[in-house]
Amino acid sequence: MNFSSKILEDAVDALASLPGIGRKTALRLALHLVQDNTNKAQRISAALTRLNTDIRKCRVCNNISDHDTCNICSSTSRKSGVLCIVENARDVMAIEDTNQFSGRYHVLGGVISPLDGVGPGDLSIDQLMNRIQNESISELIMAISPTIEGETTIYYISKLLKDSDIKISVIARGVAFGGDLEYADELTLGRSIASRIPYSVQS
Ligand SMILES: [Zn+2]
């Protein structure tokens, strides 16, 4: 692309660095902002800046939050004793959209993946074990993608808890959710949580 403006080129470079945005789309967005006379670019940049400065991880469940403790962990109407274990914040959103789960969550921050250099120590598993000790948890629902890495992660956590009385279940695998919970429709995901399957490790 031949740019008549270095400022425009820099904006296109910045927008195109986002996932899913090619240079053509980036140029269209940048030109839209050049034409705009409502300070849209300032409002967008202020909102985006807060993603880095003001968002934090919930100190209890590791979900993204505006406060030290997220709304779900601090809610008194959530069922205590049941934790849904997920990979990331998007999974929490997907499950919340189903309205089928009234307990609380624990966000691992990924799955165990030796090829990508992700070990158990890189995930919030220690934090999970502390919660299990301190919150009288009776059930864990593993809502983790049925990939090899996901299975490894479920196995690893289950093994740590094999001498405890905690009930562990996995969400039903009969549904095709393409590896990512967020792609499942709400009804399917809701059903798979309701019909979760008990899980146990062979010792
Ligand atoms: Zn939380």
Residues whose N, C-alpha, C, O or C-beta is under 5 A from the ligand:
A	BS01	ZN	C58 V60 C61 N62 N63 T69 C70 C73
